[in-house]
Amino acid sequence: MPMSRHVLPSGTTVEITTVADRPALAGADLDVGDWPDFMRHNRVSEAYFGRTIETFPDTCLVATAGDSVAGEAHAVQLALGGSRSDFPPGGWEQSVVWAFADARRGVTPNVACALNIGVAWEYQGQGLAGLLLAGLCDAAAQLGFASLHAPVRPTLKELEPQTPMNDYAYRTREDGLPVDPWLRTHVRAGGRIVGLAPASWVIAGSLAEWREWTGLPFDRSGPVEVPGALSVVYCDVDEDCATYTEANVWVEHRLD
């Protein structure tokens, strides 16, 4: 995709390109604000996410403001159809595994799947995330893909960990747009909520690991509410393990 320039409400000009066009800026260390430590221990992400910009540079983006990196976005490319569901229950994890398997085997992709969009702290709240989302759609369209899929992590779901995602995801305001602001950004950008990915992001560990990650005791079996989690973590004292299974919301952006 060609470089695009945008002026943020603060007056700052940002430039958005693919990593393929500016590889020297790939993998910038962005201060995007607080991120729960436990979320950094997904094994699929640990294995693959760092390789995304090398394997799929045409669908990974970087946004700059002058000499600083203001934001980034990552999407993988994969082949869907046939025996593969367009919107698999495994969400983020399944899409990543399929994408890297396809790349290794030389399978021609037909869909892009967004993994994340990050905006540096000082540029948040100015619409840059929406601009990066639009950039991902443009990059996927340039490659001839008919759609961009996104297993979306709703921003404010963490405030209601006991609420089923199926209830939360479809809440709308009076204007018909989703109540959740990140889902609302996707829908305003032309996306359509098409279902849930009930096992999109899984984190399992010993109770000692969960105590280290969260500072919580994890000394009783049953559900545990963890700050930053979209749902409860299930603790099993007898088995010395706890598991977090995060549901995401599948959104489809048609590009044709």
C-alpha positions in Angstrom: 0.0 0.0 0.0 1.3 3.5 -0.7 2.2 5.8 2.3 -0.8 7.6 3.7 -0.6 10.8 5.7 -3.1 11.9 8.3 -3.4 14.9 10.7 -4.6 13.9 14.2 -6.8 16.2 16.3 -3.7 17.3 18.2 -2.3 18.7 14.9 0.3 15.9 14.7 0.9 14.4 11.2 1.3 10.7 11.1 2.5 8.5 8.2 1.3 4.9 7.8 3.1 2.4 5.6 3.6 -1.4 5.5 6.7 -2.8 7.2 7.7 -4.0 3.7 8.2 -0.4 2.8 10.0 0.6 6.0 11.6 -2.6 7.4 14.0 -0.6 9.6 11.0 0.5 11.8 9.7 -3.0 12.3 9.3 -4.2 15.9 9.4 -0.8 17.6 9.1 -0.9 21.4 5.8 1.0 21.9 4.6 2.3 25.3 1.0 1.4 24.8 0.1 1.7 28.5 -0.6 -1.0 31.1 -1.0 -4.5 29.8 -1.6 -7.3 32.3 1.5 -9.5 32.8 -0.5 -12.7 32.6 -1.5 -11.8 29.0 2.1 -12.1 27.9 2.2 -15.8 28.6 0.2 -17.2 25.6 2.3 -20.0 24.1 1.1 -19.6 20.5 2.0 -15.9 20.7 5.4 -16.6 22.2 6.1 -19.0 19.4 4.9 -17.0 16.4 4.1 -13.3 17.0 7.7 -12.1 16.8 8.0 -13.7 13.4 4.9 -12.0 11.9 6.7 -8.9 10.6 9.3 -11.1 8.8 6.8 -13.5 7.3 3.9 -11.1 6.5 5.5 -7.6 6.0 2.9 -6.6 3.4 0.1 -6.8 6.0 2.0 -5.4 8.9 1.9 -1.6 9.4 3.9 1.1 11.1 2.7 4.6 11.9 5.3 7.4 12.5 5.0 11.0 13.8 8.3 12.7 12.8 11.1 10.4 14.0 9.0 8.5 16.5 6.9 5.4 16.0 3.3 6.2 17.0 1.6 2.9 16.3 1.8 -0.5 14.6 -0.6 -3.1 13.3 -0.1 -6.8 12.5 -2.1 -9.1 10.3 -1.2 -12.6 9.0 -2.2 -14.2 5.7 -3.9 -17.6 5.4 -6.0 -19.8 3.2 -9.6 -20.3 4.4 -12.3 -22.5 2.9 -12.6 -26.2 2.3 -12.0 -28.0 5.6 -11.2 -24.8 7.4 -13.9 -22.6 9.0 -13.8 -19.0 8.0 -14.2 -18.0 11.6 -12.7 -20.8 13.7 -13.5 -21.2 17.4 -9.8 -21.0 18.1 -9.8 -17.4 16.9 -6.4 -15.7 17.3 -4.4 -18.8 18.0 -5.9 -21.0 15.3 -5.5 -18.2 12.6 -1.9 -17.7 13.5 -1.1 -21.5 13.5 -2.8 -21.9 10.1 -1.1 -18.8 8.6 2.4 -20.0 9.5 1.6 -23.5 8.4 0.5 -22.1 5.0 3.6 -20.0 4.7 5.8 -22.9 5.4 4.0 -25.1 2.8 3.8 -22.4 0.2 -0.1 -22.4 0.3 -1.6 -19.3 -1.5 -3.5 -17.2 1.1 -6.9 -15.7 0.3 -7.7 -13.8 3.6 -5.8 -11.5 6.0 -6.4 -11.8 9.7 -5.7 -8.9 12.0 -3.8 -9.8 15.2 -3.3 -6.5 17.0 -3.2 -2.8 16.7 -1.1 -0.8 19.1 -0.9 2.9 19.6 1.8 4.7 21.7 0.4 6.2 24.9 0.9 9.8 23.8 -1.1 9.3 20.6 -4.0 7.4 22.1 -7.6 8.8 21.9 -7.0 10.5 18.6 -8.4 8.0 16.2 -5.0 6.5 15.2 -6.2 2.9 15.9 -9.0 3.4 13.4 -6.6 4.7 10.8 -4.4 1.7 11.3 -7.4 -0.6 11.0 -8.3 1.1 7.7 -4.6 0.7 6.6 -4.8 -3.0 7.3 -7.9 -3.2 5.1 -6.2 -1.3 2.3 -3.1 -3.5 2.5 -5.2 -6.7 2.3 -7.2 -5.3 -0.6 -4.0 -4.4 -2.5 -3.0 -8.1 -2.2 -6.3 -9.1 -3.8 -7.9 -10.5 -0.6 -11.7 -10.3 -0.4 -11.8 -9.7 3.3 -9.9 -8.9 6.5 -11.0 -11.0 9.5 -10.3 -9.8 13.1 -10.7 -11.7 16.4 -11.5 -8.6 18.4 -10.7 -8.2 22.1 -13.5 -5.9 23.3 -11.9 -3.0 25.3 -14.3 -2.8 28.2 -15.2 -6.4 28.7 -12.7 -6.6 31.5 -15.1 -4.6 33.6 -17.6 -7.5 33.4 -15.7 -10.7 33.7 -18.7 -12.7 34.8 -20.8 -11.6 31.8 -20.9 -14.2 28.9 -19.2 -12.8 25.8 -22.2 -13.7 23.8 -24.3 -11.2 25.9 -21.7 -8.5 25.9 -20.6 -8.5 22.2 -24.1 -7.8 20.8 -25.0 -5.0 23.1 -25.8 -1.8 21.1 -26.5 1.8 21.8 -29.5 3.7 20.7 -27.8 4.4 17.4 -27.4 0.7 16.7 -23.6 0.7 17.2 -21.9 -1.6 19.7 -21.6 -0.4 23.2 -18.0 -1.5 23.4 -15.7 1.2 21.9 -13.3 -1.1 20.0 -16.1 -3.1 18.5 -17.7 0.2 17.6 -14.6 1.3 15.8 -14.6 -1.9 13.7 -18.3 -1.6 12.8 -17.9 2.1 11.9 -15.1 1.1 9.6 -17.5 -1.3 7.8 -16.9 -4.4 9.8 -19.7 -6.9 10.6 -19.8 -9.0 13.8 -20.2 -12.6 12.5 -19.8 -14.6 15.7 -17.5 -15.6 18.6 -14.2 -17.2 18.9 -14.8 -18.9 22.3 -11.2 -20.2 22.7 -9.2 -17.5 21.0 -6.5 -16.9 23.6 -5.5 -19.5 26.2 -3.1 -19.2 29.1 -2.4 -22.1 31.4 0.2 -22.3 34.1 1.0 -23.6 37.6 -0.5 -21.8 40.6 3.0 -20.5 41.4 3.1 -18.9 37.9 -0.3 -17.3 38.3 0.7 -15.9 41.7 3.8 -14.4 40.1 1.8 -13.0 37.2 -1.0 -11.5 39.2 -0.1 -11.1 42.8 -3.2 -13.1 43.8 -3.2 -16.1 46.2 -4.7 -18.7 43.9 -5.3 -20.9 47.0 -8.9 -22.0 46.3 -10.3 -24.1 43.5 -12.9 -22.3 41.4 -13.3 -19.1 39.3 -10.9 -16.2 40.1 -11.4 -12.7 38.9 -8.1 -11.3 37.6 -7.7 -7.6 36.8 -7.4 -7.1 33.0 -9.0 -10.5 32.2 -12.2 -10.6 30.1 -13.5 -13.6 31.9 -12.6 -15.6 35.0 -9.6 -17.8 35.5 -10.3 -21.3 36.6 -8.1 -22.5 39.5 -7.6 -26.2 40.4 -5.7 -26.5 43.6 -5.6 -30.3 43.5 -4.0 -30.2 40.0 -1.8 -27.2 40.8 -2.9 -25.3 37.7 -5.1 -22.5 36.5 -6.4 -21.8 33.0 -7.7 -18.7 31.3 -9.7 -19.1 28.1 -10.5 -15.8 26.5 -13.3 -15.4 24.0 -12.9 -12.9 21.2 -15.4 -11.5 18.8 -15.1 -12.3 15.1 -15.5 -9.2 12.8 -15.4 -9.4 9.1 -14.3 -6.5 6.9 -15.4 -7.2 3.3 -13.0 -5.5 0.9 -14.9 -6.0 -2.4 
